[in-house]
Amino acid sequence: MAEYCVNKTEQANGDHEVHERGCVYWPAPQNAQLLGNHANCAGAVTAARGYFRQVNGCRTCSRPCHTQ
């Protein structure tokens, strides 16, 4: 299990990115909505959709959940 967060600040395309703890792109505390521990990024992305409509996995740390 790993800890995940979603960035409260959206990307230029409107995505809010999901990050795994330790990612170089983990947002600053004021921009990180913590999502708790999940077995994989898919669970974290599902949890993030409870906060934001447009969610994507980080290309660096959550590659299986990243879409173009």
TASULMO-V100108 format. One record per backbone hydrogen bond with DSSP energy under -1.0 kcal/mol. CO is the residue of the C=O (numbers start at 0). NH is the residue of the N-H. E is the energy in kcal/mol with one decimal. If there is no record, write none. Layout:
CO,NH,E
CO,NH,E
//
This chain:
1,37,-2.6
2,20,-3.1
3,34,-2.9
4,18,-2.9
5,32,-2.8
10,13,-2.0
14,10,-3.3
15,55,-1.9
16,6,-2.7
17,57,-2.1
18,4,-2.1
19,22,-2.2
22,25,-1.7
27,30,-2.3
30,7,-3.8
32,5,-2.2
35,3,-2.2
37,1,-2.4
39,43,-1.2
40,44,-2.9
41,45,-2.1
42,46,-2.1
43,47,-2.5
44,48,-1.5
46,49,-1.6
47,50,-2.0
47,51,-2.3
53,15,-1.6
55,17,-2.3
57,61,-1.8
61,64,-1.9
62,65,-1.6
64,56,-1.7
//
